[in-house]
């Protein structure tokens, strides 16, 4: 409800105390992850025939489905996360500084999940590295998928650098209060530290943030990821310039949703009401509303252009899309979210943390559904639509669906582990609280 | 790029500047430029000097300011003496700005070259704008030179130019001859051992809703000369053979991401979702690993990206011929017959045949043979670059013949039966009958003779810029046309009807998804199971 009134010691709570609940959460997440890993093993043994994917065309199915949909969903969360964190640093949005690191960690975690999906999706994962590296000098000139791999790698490196640099400051100052048995890890993270570097690192981080803010919309989630689809002229559901902004809006929505959920979990688990304040959650909720509105607007653009005097192929796709129940549900979830956010903006009493968390779940479910629909409906309604068997009916198989549960569990494990290793709230966020001024944001 | 360290000059030199020439395209180019400058009544030395420095400007050795200061006065002098305006008269170029904060490039872009002011244009030509262009061309050439280090960087996406390639394999498919018997589908399955539902050659009837008109579409891979699938492949497994334009998948490097399938506008790809129905051991091939085949001597064959095509008579070619190999192509790449698990497959244009190491002659494909055998001869495979009378001219020959049939059937009957039967030969062309490939009589009497201007041909989705190499004769399907379900019609051959013609343990099916949905275990009862 007010400015942050936390002590540096507060951010060490998760490292110094481990409750039974932590073990329960870890066990549950590990169990789910293991079930999925077993399913994946089965897939590796038998091939992708265990999915419900098939060949588009005479084959009567879709060749990309949930795996690719979930891949772009995770990538979106990752990219939105890093944009959020970069914005905090670049524009001095101190109100959100306590979640900047959560957003960065979410980026690393979500990017890893996206990486896993690439491996899960391919028919011959054993060849991934050798085949891609061998042909790289040629393919980087022509294949959007290779641009994708290139830019994602770049971002992974940038984010990891960013995180690594900012961690040094905190660890040096807090190390004496952190567990001795992690000392080698801390020593590695702070190798060569001198006091003089603080200022330099601050500047480096600023430039990294600038790079991310500039490149993310141009190249990353407004660039190579939508280009995977938007550059193909034979799939009317994908082609077009609107995909860039649409993808970006989805990325930002999903990331903010993710950050709200994770921060809420941290606040709940470690009594961080004073670190992760109501005020901050209000702000995040407002941003979530803004990007949801943007998303709805871009959907409207697509629907209207797709049904009013559209070329036959596009009209066919759009008519099918808007009459599909899952699409209506996805849009419904986002509209519901918007309704809540508008209401709490008009009347502050409508706001509650739990409601914000609930709509964050809705948003994540909505965006995942939209992503999967986007992928397979695009393939179901190609320009060349003579084949009687197309559209086939795709519904993900159990093994495919398990992958979502599996990757969510892996990400949970990632966070459960990381909170035990390093402070997930920046020291800066609690140090600077005296000169914290109320941002006008939202 | 490395600087020339042996350079004696104390002045910084452009990386590819030699004692002979400063221009990357060499002395010849430079001399040509000088000659051009000397034709004018301006200072050629000045122009050349500017050209040289323009290159240094491009290489970043001197700044634009320096370049400008160096030459502004000279240029002014040179041209003002002649009372020709320089920058001041060029539309949109502010002289003072050029030296300050605007780049030379920007300023040049503002220059209106379209104006009919001759003095301006000639001035541009001489004043070392020639020099500047030289510099820019240096820049462009330099880029190209770098590309050369990566051999033929675009290769693998497009065939070579017509002069450099050996063939451009393609097909002319006469839809007016097709009766939908699916023999070609069976021929393809028998040749390649493709799994259930992977109908590389796919034939279907479709209906125009408005006119009620029914047609067949014969749909192999279009082997596009600008293939989207090859362009998007992240590992260059899907590629276009530069030698002859065949679009293939290298089964050894494909990672199974299926982006090719997504990018293909025609839906011709069939992924190997599980273990292939036909085991590797049942295919005919040279019993060596791809590396082993590639290691064999290819002789003096066609050189291409990362591979040499085995020359006829070379060790590799002999070995492949000996084995009647249907799996490797002349490069020793595993690209033919059905793919292994986890890898993409599609119609291949039978590359082992086109590389001439099988018992089947070069210039034939399995589907065409099957079609010819039924007497339909709707498929005409050949080199689409060929002139009539060349080898492998069947495609172009057939098309030309169909185009040029002018007389009505009655007139044709009255024509001299002793004539060679073609009726379209031009002077100097001496087509040889190729009875080994097809029977002339088979397609001698087209179903409906057309006047040249009336023959309807099309390529599928040509407006997408894919440059397909299949030319169809017949009516192009409209955007709202729909496939007719063979199950609803007794008069149409269904896919299960050709089962008896298949030599492999493969169930012929139309709807592959239905089959795939059974998962790894396969359908409970492969045979006699009903279609959904």
Interface residues (C-beta under 8 A of the other chain):
Chain A: X42 X46 X47 X48 X49 X50 X51 X52 X53 X54 X55 X56 X57 X58 X59 X60 X61 X63 X64 X118 X121 X122 X123 X124 X125 X127 X128 X131 X132 X134 X135 X137 X138 X139 X141 X142 X143 X144 X145 X146 X149 X228 X232 X233 X234 X235 X311 X312 X313 X379 X382 X383 X384 X385 X386 X387 X388 X389 X390 X392 X397
Chain B: X150 X153 X154 X155 X156 X157 X197 X198 X199 X202 X204 X206 X217 X219 X228 X231 X232 X233 X234 X235 X236 X237 X253 X254 X255 X256 X257 X258 X259 X261 X262 X263 X264 X265 X266 X267 X268 X269 X270 X271 X272 X273 X274 X275 X341 X342 X343 X344 X460 X461 X464 X465 X477 X479 X480 X481 X482 X483 X484 X485 X510 X511 X512 X513 X514 X516 X517 X519 X520
